[in-house]
Amino acid sequence: MPLHLAWRILADHKGRTALAAGGVFVAILLIFVELGFFVAVPQGGMLIYDHLRFDLLVASSKYLFQSQSGQFPRGRLALAQTIPEVAQASALYLGAGKWQEPAGGLRLDLTVMGFDPRARIFAVPEIERQQAVLERADTVLVDSATRSLYGSLQPGRVVEIAGRRTTIGGQYTLGTGFLGLGVAVASEANFFRLFPGRPPDSVNLGLVTLRPDADPDRAARALRAVLPADTRVFTRAELVAHEVAYWTVRTATGLIFGSGLVVSFVVGIMVLYQTLATQITRQLPQFATLKAIGYSNRYLDAVVLLEALLIMMVAFLPALGAALAIYALVREETLLPLQLSVPQLGAVFGITLAMATASAFLSLGALRRADPAEIF
């Protein structure tokens, strides 16, 4: 059986097999990490959006991503509500201020999201339960993912945000995404108390909810027809496509992690190829003997392919365990939503299978030299 022979060959050279498995382990681990970041960065850009209730998003024509969304006149939302399919059009404001103890100390960047609590635009239970808290003057809710350097986030603590004394009314669990290390939400009234220089008519994002029987694509076309050129309209699918394209094409994310994925793949192929080619060269007499007694080239090709697959399988499980540990560490330190989904696991396994197959086929040239007439 080719499998038995492949295993005997690998077991006979334990040191070389272990070295090859170590090299392939590193390559597979790099593939897990590179692919994980490649997927997680756009997901980080969508984190806040995934917890907002809307069918269509109205944004400035200068919109790049959430933190650089630009602004447009609030009157555009009133215009949007003239469309029959629209049930509600709500404003979301974004502001950046400094967080500091009233007595002084570190000045830390904080992003504040302002909205009308009665509009219920956040699909976050803690925010919905604390609507009355949000409506208190000079009160905010702080995301529990805000980093520890901001100090205690317990209700009742008084801090200065953008130079104004503000009370922490409570916490909520969502995640900060790419809005920064610290994020809070406030009612519209409290938002404009924190940022008095901000024109109330200047909106960052418009969240449009459609009537139950409305088609989002048709409603988006109708909305684009009535809104001026200073705005853009996204369906949820279009927003996801925009965020993925932005983070993977227009930023360094795609270049760094995409090229890292390719390099890891090539490294894995070369490590396996060198190992297999060396083993074949050292065992040419044995392979020639097998040919002489009647074993076909196809049988010997299967032996080499199975050697590559066995090395890959030996390295895959430890690489998977190490990748899960790295994912957990990165989530804790960076708050990126780095998760190993079933499709990602399948993709990495498929890449490693392709890596093993490619290295085996590259090694077959050495196997073809196992000619009994030349060797004996």
Secondary structure, DSSP 4 states (H G I P E B T S, - for coil): -HHHHHHHHHHHTHHHHHHHHHHHHHHHHHHHHHHHHHHHHHHHHHTTGGGB--SEEEEETT--BTTB---EETHHHHHHTTSTTEEEEEEEEEEEEEEE-TT----EEEEEEEE-GGG--B--HHHHHTHHHHTSTTEEEEETTS-GGG----TT-EEEETTEEEEEEEEE----TTS-S-EEEEEHHHHHHH-TTS-TTEESEEEEEEPTT--HHHHHHHHHHHS-TTEEEEEHHHHHHHHHHIIIIISHHHHHHHHHHHHHHHHHHHHHHHHHHHHHHHTHHHHHHHHHTT--HHHHHHHHHHHHHHHHHHHHHHHHHHHHHHHHHHHHHH-------HHHHHHHHHHHHHHHHHHHHHHHHHHTT--HHHH-
